[in-house]
Amino acid sequence: MRVLQSQLAAFSARRTASLPVIAWVVLVFALALFTPPEGAAFDDAQIAPDGLVRERFWVLFLLAVAPLLILRAAQHVAPKAADDTGWLAARAVTNGRIALANWVGTTSAWCAAVLVCAVASEVRTTAADPQTVLRGTVAAPSGRWVTSAEPLVWNATIPASDRALTARLELGLGAGAGSAGAVQLTARDSTDGRATTVATRIGNRGTIEVALPAHATALEFELACSGEGTRACVTSAATELWSPSASRWAAALFFAVHIMLAGATWMALALLFATCVSGTTAACAVLALWIPVWLADLSPTVTRWIPAGDLFEALTIVSDGRAPAWPTLHSALGGALITSAALIATALLLRSWRVSR
């Protein structure tokens, strides 16, 4: 017996991605393609124009396309669908297979829209060089404030698999330090003393990024303020490790995987909620579950288990003209657990509906 009922999956995909939905998606991305990107005249080196173009497409997808797809999926779950002939014609199919087929179909429509957005986000970009990709993080300094008289020193071990070439920190300038200040970051190989140093000036907020000694795994970092009276604060929760990607599509691909993983979880929850309440309420409930995750200052040990828990951090990286890291194994496992539980609950609720018919 086949686990997946492909005809039912295709039926759900067609109802989720109906012609009006497809027309809306084409209209949204066409407007984004043929209107000038906001911020194209910015001169700030921290905000790449290509990054702004990509960010605009993904923001449009999240605001104008994603809610519609979730709503369409929730509106056509069997107990709430006005045109439920297709469901009633599948009485020989088990409830679990119905739930699975519905989720596969709706998720397929979601992934197709994500891929369209990923391709469209690269059409207006101009850079042909490989992008810088976040490879991971290591410890940040235990202290937060640094001055010319009191530098911050901390040690970190970099796994060889990370292949990082640079390390980056976010900084904020302390009150009374003037409109800008000079800071210096040194990365030193703890085994042979090789060191690289970079100095830069930051305003109220900025970043500093230093090249790492080649093939070094045990490192000592030192952050100091160069100017007399300059006082800066480390705002990063961890030291970010970066290295070039082999492809210029890294940002589109990596962020698309984040959204696909999140969408698979959202679709499963929308189907579950829609077996009990209306499709509109179900779609709003999915969003309501993630608002505390995005707005609350939760620990990374919690958010790493939630798909799209770091959505806005990843979107910020894209807007900087860089590529976020792949979704972590924790978020993939967390998404799998949430999706499995939602599908099992959906199958149980479908049972009562089918018996009543």
HUJO-V602908 format. One line per field, one symbol per residue. ss: DSSP state (2 for helix, 1 for strand, 0 for the rest). phi: phi as a letter, one per 40 degrees, with the letter a starting at -180 (. if undefined). psi: psi as a letter, one per 30 degrees, with the letter a starting at -180 (. if undefined). A space follows every 10 residues. Layout:
ss->???
phi->???
psi->???
//
This chain:
ss->0000022222 2222220022 2222222222 2220000000 0000000022 2222222222 2222222222 2222200222 0000222200 0000222222 2222222222 2222222222 2220000000 0111111100 0000111000 0111111002 2200011111 1110000000 1111111110 0000111111 1100111111 1000000111 1111100000 1111000011 1111000002 2222222222 2222222222 2222000022 2222222222 2222200002 2220000000 2222222220 0010000022 2222222222 2222222222 2222220
phi->.ccbcccccc ccccccccdc cccccccccc cccbbcccgc ccbcccbcdc ccccdccccc cccbbdcccc cccccbcdcb ccbcdccccb cccccccccc cccccccccc cccccccccc cccccbcbcd ccbccibbcc cccbbbbccb cbbababbcc ccfcbbbbbc bbcccgcgca acbbbbbbcc cbgcabbbba bbccaabbbb ccddgcbbbb bbbaccccgc bbbccccacc bbacccbccd cccccccdcc cccccccccc cccccbbccc cccccccccc dccccccccd cccccbdgcb dccccccccc gbbcccdccc cccccccccc cccccccccc ccccccc
psi->kkekjeeeee eeeefeilee eeeeeeeefe eeegkkkkgf gkfkffjkee eeeeeeeeee eeefeeeeee eeeefgkeff keigeeeffh ffkleeeeee eeeeeeeeee eeeeeeeeee ffeflfkflk lkkjfalakl kelekklffi lkkllkkkkf ffhkflkkkk lkklkggafl lklkkkkkkf egfkkkkkkl klbekalkkk kkkkgkejlk kkklkekkfk klkjfkflkk kllklfkfge eeeeeeeeee eeeeeeeeee eeeffellee eeeeeeeeef eeeeelilkf fefffkkgfh eeeeeeeefg gaklllklee eeeeeeeeee eeeeeeeeef eeeeef.
//
